[in-house]
Amino acid sequence: MQRHSSLVDDITAKSYKVESRITSRFCHTTVKSSVVNSGPNAQSIGFNVQIPKRAFITNFTMNVNGIMFVGSVKEKTVARNLYAQARARGKAAGLVRYGTDMETFKTEVHVPPGSKIEFELHYQEMMQRKLGFYEHSLYLQPGRLVPQFQVDVYIYEPNGIASVETPNTLGEHFSGMAKLTSSKDKAHVVFKPSLQQQRKCENCTTSAIDGIFTVKYDVLRDSNAGELHVSDGHFVHFFAPANLSPLPKNIVFVIDVSGSMWGVKMKQTVEAMQTILDDLTMDDYFSIVDFNHNVRCWSEELVPGSTIQVAEAKKYIQNIKPNGGTNINEALMRAVQMLVKASNQGMIDPRSVSMIMLVSDGDPTVGEIKLSAIQKNVKKVMREEFSLFSLGIGFDVDYDFLERIAMENRGVAQRIYTSHDASDQIRRFYSQVSSPLLRKITVQFPEDSVSDVTQNHFDKYFSGSELVVAGKVLPSESTTLNSTHTHLYYLELDAALAQQQHAFTGFARQMWAYITVNQLLAERSLAPTAGKKRKITQRILTLAVEHQFVTPLTALLVESEEAKERLLADSPRDPKQGLQMVHSIPLWVQMTTPAPPSHAERPLPDHITIVENDPHFIVHLPKNNMDVCFNIDSEPGHILNLVSDPGAGVVVNGQLVGSKRVEEKEKVYTYFGTISVFYQPDGIRVSVTTDRIDLTDGRNNHSFTWGATADITQDRVKVSIVKDSKVMVTVDDKITVMVLLHRVWKKHPTHVDFLGLYIPNNNQYSSQAHGLIGQFGQEPEVRVFNLHQGADPLKKEATMEVKGNKLVVTRGWQKDYRRDQKRGSDVFCWFIHNSGKGFIDGHYTNYIVPRLDSFLPLPL
């Protein structure tokens, strides 16, 4: 839920309190935290709250040493203009996408010692019924021990509570600590571990609270008529019919088996499919389409889900070997044709539900590759009774496309993250959509009874879920929701119901707005014309501002008294970028849009060792709190050893390429054109060039272009490729290297494409590590003194004492391109002349090795 952070861990947490009030499935959550800067210096304190993606933030307040900052939701353009007029100094806020079903609200304040800060965040969400339960999840990450720690979840369901559970999702350490009290229509769950109970061990100073706190419940239902609530001129109707048998289904599984699925992704997909296929019954019909640059069908026709057919299908999937490109268009066309053929031949039960389940991890690279064209092609051939469900595997899949193509064809999409439980994520998604109970849901109303009606399901109704209809009640003696028992329902709203009281003020009105905004956001993404999209956008903005919801079209402006200082919490335009900012990859790989450049010299929040341009080495020395730079002037074709660690079995080498020569006597600049990471124990080498990425284990070679996105795991080596951007290689979860791609104009007279290298300082090298970078795993003592004016009036000079040498150094700067790949950010450093002589061990020529997998000879 919330983590405090700072560069120096001198923060005292006073209290951390979370309160959720659920009224008729609608939840209002408040997170309050109080902290003190107990260190001797000014420092930055962060407040990060992870909330469900389906929730809307409604307010945030912050008290910094008695100065109140209060939030309000505004249109993005309005909020940004106001923010630009009075940006708060030393403070920041933002929204960041993260994980399978949450996003993060982040704020940071830089405060002097002794400062007291109080944070308070509010957000609202509608509980979704899945597999027969409503599940409320709170992400608890205090980051430290808290004297006053408490979580309260209050539930009020006027029709009665059938059951309440508090599964032990925080781990055995907190088993049995959640206390539950309940009555017919109310329940209260409290989680209040003492300071000692929070400790990871008896004498530990770190907190064991780090995970999800979950409350599950269901409500009593008197009949299939549903449950109705009316207040403030609005109604909400919940409908979850019981005693309906699942309808038979006709399903075509469309599975991406291109090269980017190789490794863990394919293994987890196969594991999930084994279980999913076992779920099929004799009444179900199915087939499998797998595709890379070609499209194959396990069976050209739908077959019954018999034991024999399921066993054959499982065997087929088990033997799939991913390779090649991605032809999504043809695969989906083939799947639709299979359903159409079965329908035309009368094979499909009229009561059954027909669906396609697409599993893919990347963009199309073969056949039709234009996403809008694929979207049109699919919509053109899909029949009204067919549905398409999309599963996007991995962070870099074009999830927006998968979501659009699903929603446009009466389905939904889900992003699957390649964590250890990816196969479980796939199975959970399938279980939610695999038991349809009704083929069509429609709600009809008499004229002049209700208005502005919205609902959360517009097509099929699945087992364990719930239909929610909300709208405005027009003044009249009675109102009727009119429908038939098979697919619709009858219900009368009588005036007496309007007198119901709810613990949550304005509950029905707020829930109606919540459902309406979500539905409009979905409609906006599918708007056929620009004019239609503008109309929907304006309605979303009006509702979101009126009801104070932070949406993709609005922002939270946080203002101090008299608006002297402002913070802006604004969601990222690109949801992929937001994902990268949190823990899906290490924090030091943050790729964000920079603030306007400042000429003031200040350290970056995350210092690491960098090699960029021709080539400039920037070595970060964390103990000395400084960056030291040097250039290596070598020749094209030379291979330089960067890290040589025989103890860990890891070597990182880089091969130089030269700039284009215009004239014979013109100097040739060198850049890294190839970076190689070799892991000797498993015989695995990852070779990154400006054209492609190769992964070989001595037997098989897998090659990827920079146009691909992939997450690959081979034994103890993990490789993550982000399309046209970067590659990250992690060895044995101990040593990580990031390679950044730099493209230049092809017709430039001298410049060539090249690679940048980024290596974190927390890599766990052995004591034998060496190399131009590896040697600084054992950080030398460095002293800089005799600061004076240099020959260049803009650059100061000094004397550096290091490794028994006294060197003349110059104050300058180099570039870090993680945040801005075009302009880069300045990194101020002390520059060592003569190719690092006196700072590196020996001469730079000692680091030239014969092959890309060569270790450095010892001793140097």
RACOR-V550100 format. One record per backbone hydrogen bond with DSSP energy under -0.5 kcal/mol. NH is the residue of the N-H (numbers start at 1). CO is the residue of the C=O. Records with the same first field share a line. If there is no record, write none. Layout:
# RACOR-V550100
NH = CO / CO
This chain:
# RACOR-V550100
3 = 48
4 = 142
5 = 46
10 = 8
12 = 36
13 = 11
14 = 12 / 34
15 = 34
16 = 148
17 = 32
18 = 150
19 = 30
20 = 152
21 = 28
22 = 20 / 154
23 = 21 / 26
24 = 22 / 156
26 = 23
27 = 25 / 125
28 = 21
29 = 27 / 123
30 = 19
31 = 121
32 = 17 / 30
33 = 119
34 = 15
35 = 117
36 = 12
37 = 115
38 = 10 / 36
39 = 10
43 = 111
45 = 109
46 = 5
47 = 107
48 = 3
49 = 47 / 105
50 = 1 / 48
51 = 49 / 103
53 = 101
55 = 52
56 = 124
58 = 122
59 = 122
61 = 120
62 = 69
63 = 118
64 = 62 / 67
65 = 63 / 116
67 = 64
68 = 66
69 = 62
70 = 559
71 = 60
72 = 557
74 = 555
76 = 553
79 = 75
80 = 76
81 = 77
82 = 78
83 = 79
84 = 80
85 = 81 / 82
86 = 82 / 83
88 = 566
91 = 88
92 = 108
94 = 106
95 = 570
96 = 104
98 = 102
102 = 98
103 = 51
104 = 96
105 = 49
106 = 94 / 104
107 = 47
108 = 92
109 = 45
110 = 90
111 = 43 / 109
114 = 37
115 = 112
117 = 35
118 = 63
119 = 33
120 = 61
121 = 31
122 = 59
123 = 29
124 = 56
125 = 27
127 = 25
130 = 128 / 133
131 = 463
132 = 464
133 = 130
134 = 217
135 = 128
136 = 215
137 = 135
138 = 213
139 = 50
140 = 138 / 211
141 = 139
143 = 209
147 = 13
148 = 14
149 = 147
150 = 16
151 = 191
152 = 18
153 = 189
154 = 20
155 = 187
156 = 22
157 = 185
160 = 157
161 = 184
162 = 160 / 218
163 = 218
165 = 216
169 = 167
171 = 168
174 = 171
175 = 172
177 = 174
179 = 177 / 190
181 = 188
183 = 186
187 = 155
188 = 181
189 = 153
190 = 179
191 = 151
192 = 177
198 = 194
199 = 195 / 196
200 = 206
204 = 201
208 = 198
210 = 208
211 = 140
213 = 138
214 = 167 / 212
215 = 136
216 = 165
217 = 134
218 = 163
220 = 160
226 = 223
227 = 238
229 = 236
230 = 497
231 = 234
234 = 231
235 = 471
236 = 229
237 = 469
238 = 227
239 = 467
247 = 436
250 = 353
251 = 249 / 285
252 = 355
253 = 251 / 287
254 = 252 / 357
255 = 253 / 289
256 = 359
257 = 291
259 = 324
261 = 258
262 = 259
265 = 711
266 = 261
267 = 263
268 = 264
269 = 265
270 = 266
271 = 267
272 = 268
273 = 269
274 = 270
275 = 271
276 = 272
277 = 273
278 = 274
279 = 275 / 276
280 = 277
284 = 281
285 = 249
286 = 303
287 = 251
289 = 253
290 = 296
291 = 255
292 = 294
296 = 290
298 = 288
299 = 288
303 = 286
305 = 281 / 284
306 = 304
310 = 306
311 = 307
312 = 308
313 = 309
314 = 310
315 = 311
316 = 312
317 = 313
318 = 314
319 = 315 / 316
320 = 317
322 = 320
323 = 257
327 = 292
328 = 326
331 = 327
332 = 328
333 = 329
334 = 330
335 = 331
336 = 332
337 = 333
338 = 334
339 = 335
340 = 336
341 = 337
342 = 338
343 = 339
344 = 340
345 = 341
346 = 343
347 = 342
348 = 342
352 = 349
353 = 248
354 = 385
355 = 250
356 = 387
357 = 252
358 = 356 / 389
359 = 254
360 = 391
365 = 326
366 = 326
369 = 367
371 = 369
374 = 370
375 = 371
376 = 372
377 = 373
378 = 374
379 = 375
380 = 376
381 = 377
382 = 378
386 = 383
387 = 354
388 = 409
389 = 356
390 = 412
391 = 358
392 = 414
393 = 360 / 391
394 = 392 / 416
399 = 397
402 = 398
403 = 399
404 = 400
405 = 401
406 = 402
407 = 403
408 = 404
409 = 406
410 = 407
411 = 406
414 = 390
416 = 392
417 = 415
419 = 417
422 = 419
425 = 421
426 = 422
427 = 423
428 = 424
429 = 425
430 = 426
431 = 427
432 = 428 / 429
433 = 429 / 430
434 = 430
437 = 461
438 = 461
442 = 487
444 = 482
446 = 480
449 = 446
450 = 446
451 = 472
454 = 470
456 = 468
461 = 438
463 = 435
465 = 462
467 = 239
469 = 237
470 = 454
471 = 235
472 = 451
473 = 233
474 = 449 / 472
479 = 493
481 = 491
482 = 444 / 480
488 = 484
491 = 481
493 = 479
494 = 492
495 = 477
497 = 494
498 = 494 / 495
499 = 496
500 = 497
505 = 503
507 = 504
510 = 506
511 = 507
512 = 508
513 = 509
514 = 510
515 = 511
516 = 512
517 = 513
518 = 514
519 = 515
520 = 516
521 = 517
522 = 518
523 = 519
524 = 520
525 = 521
526 = 522 / 523
527 = 524
533 = 529
534 = 530
535 = 531
536 = 532
537 = 533
538 = 534
539 = 535
540 = 536
541 = 537
542 = 538
543 = 539
544 = 540
545 = 541
546 = 542
547 = 543
548 = 544
549 = 544
550 = 57
551 = 549
554 = 551
555 = 74
556 = 569
557 = 72 / 555
558 = 556 / 567
559 = 70 / 557
560 = 565
561 = 68
563 = 560
564 = 561
566 = 86
567 = 558
569 = 556
570 = 568
572 = 95
575 = 573
578 = 574
579 = 575
580 = 576
581 = 577 / 578
582 = 579
584 = 579
585 = 582
589 = 586
590 = 587
592 = 590
602 = 600
609 = 759
610 = 618
611 = 757
612 = 616
615 = 613
616 = 612
617 = 615 / 630
618 = 610
619 = 617 / 628
620 = 618
621 = 626
622 = 620
625 = 621
626 = 621
628 = 619
629 = 830
630 = 617
632 = 615
633 = 631
634 = 632
637 = 656
638 = 635
639 = 849
640 = 638 / 654
641 = 847
642 = 640 / 652
643 = 652
644 = 770
645 = 650
648 = 645
649 = 645
650 = 645
651 = 678
652 = 643
653 = 676
654 = 640
655 = 674
656 = 638
657 = 671
659 = 669
660 = 750
662 = 660
666 = 663
669 = 667
671 = 657
672 = 613
673 = 655 / 671
674 = 655
675 = 688
676 = 653
677 = 686
678 = 651
679 = 684
680 = 649 / 678
682 = 679
683 = 679 / 680
684 = 679
685 = 696
686 = 677
687 = 685 / 694
688 = 675 / 686
689 = 687 / 692
690 = 673
693 = 704
694 = 687
695 = 702
696 = 685
697 = 700
702 = 695
703 = 701
704 = 693
706 = 691
708 = 705
710 = 721
711 = 260
712 = 719
714 = 717
717 = 714
718 = 730
719 = 712
720 = 728
721 = 710
722 = 720 / 726
723 = 721
724 = 706
725 = 722
726 = 722
727 = 739
728 = 720
729 = 737
730 = 718
731 = 735
732 = 716 / 730
734 = 731
735 = 731
737 = 729
738 = 758
739 = 727
740 = 756
741 = 725
742 = 754
743 = 741
748 = 745
754 = 742
755 = 672
756 = 740
757 = 611
758 = 738
759 = 609
763 = 760
764 = 734
765 = 763
769 = 766
770 = 644
772 = 641
773 = 642
774 = 642
775 = 771
776 = 773
777 = 774
778 = 775
779 = 777
783 = 801
785 = 799
788 = 797
790 = 792 / 795
793 = 791
795 = 792
797 = 788
798 = 809
799 = 785
800 = 807
801 = 783
802 = 800 / 805
803 = 781
805 = 802
807 = 800 / 805
809 = 798 / 807
810 = 831
811 = 796
812 = 810 / 829
814 = 827
816 = 825
817 = 815
824 = 820
825 = 816
827 = 814
829 = 812
830 = 627
831 = 810 / 829
832 = 629
833 = 808
836 = 832
837 = 833 / 834
838 = 840
839 = 836
840 = 836
846 = 843
847 = 844
848 = 845
849 = 639 / 847
854 = 851
